[in-house]
């Protein structure tokens, strides 16, 4: 009798341990964090005196550089150099049409070093001949939770076919535009995205990489849209605060961009001819 | 004047220009960019006219084109799309050949000029009571182009707010295109019935 009781108690204890283990497994949260901070890059040593920006002199058309801020630690496996170049090329293509942009140089990552600061930007300025630089930073966090379906992993087959991994990817891309010479930040534009999905245990990491890439792409798209808006706001700001930003239109700039423009004379002419034709034509 | 006729070509062109203006990514792919054209993106010769460099630039150009294009189409000028396309191409090619200093070009005003000239020529061919208007229009266009070439600027650009130079060549080429097409149409008769550039009231659609 006592042996049976002991066996029963032992069985219950084992079962309880199993349940605890399973529940604990279900509650497991894995986190991946990739980031590259523009503050860490530009102001690496807090003991340094604060950099005081001066009034930027923007000589149009501007020569613009675009670069990804280097990350000091673990690099995202998805954000490869090629992907970075493609993303920066998208931004560059988008802004190449503006007449006040003379050129956009896509600067590869090796030209910036972690915690390089403005000294590093001065080197880039010399090497590439850029006046203004757009620094792209990012922050991506990925969470993986194992849901109730992960219980099926005990069957081995479940690990292959049941999507028990719940992935959540949150991304922020941020472009901040600096006038290198004056150290003045001109404007910034963020882009954010969140991707949620599920995966089986065996393809969890592959799915995470896919989500990571998709989330970067979506955030980049939003960032480019925001860049447009921020650029428009910045133009207004320059007009409203001429004491804070000096704009110099070079002769080259004046001559290199042409507009087929209708002016007051044309409008009056078109209005007179068109309006009269409409009015008198109808009467006839 | 035909009432109830929809100025389809003009609406299409103005609508496309608005789309291009408000979606900058499209504008980047379409603007006249000399370097890109030299590297093989020849469509920019034609599509450059659809792009505008500032909100005011777009507003003025689109407003003028809408007005004159609408009048032209309401007067029964058919196939105005042909004129728009030919003028855009001629302007792009002329700037590419004659203005190598221009890296970027944008704007519909050359097409507006072409439409005004074409409308006036078409009006003159009708021989109606508005001859004074058509002659006045042609004279004003000629005077404006002369002024632009002699002063090398336009009022919009001279106001200092715009970040580009005026290109009188686009207006000259637009006017020239309209003259050429009008003359051709008289002979080829592909724009209307007989030597006239507009469809007649009794014409079957």
Interface residues (C-beta under 8 A of the other chain):
Chain A: X60 X93 X94 X95 X96 X97 X99 X100 X224 X228 X249 X253 X254 X255 X256 X257 X258 X259 X260 X261 X262 X263 X264 X265 X266 X267 X269 X270 X271 X272 X273 X274 X275 X276 X277 X278 X280 X281 X282 X284
Chain B: X1 X3 X24 X25 X27 X28 X29 X31 X33 X49 X51 X52 X53 X57 X60 X61 X63 X64 X67 X68 X70 X71 X74 X75 X91 X95 X99 X101 X102 X103 X104 X105 X106 X107 X108 X109 X110 X112 X113 X116 X119 X120 X123 X128 X129 X130 X133 X134 X136 X137 X140 X141 X144 X147 X154 X155 X156 X157 X162 X163 X164 X165 X166 X167 X170 X171
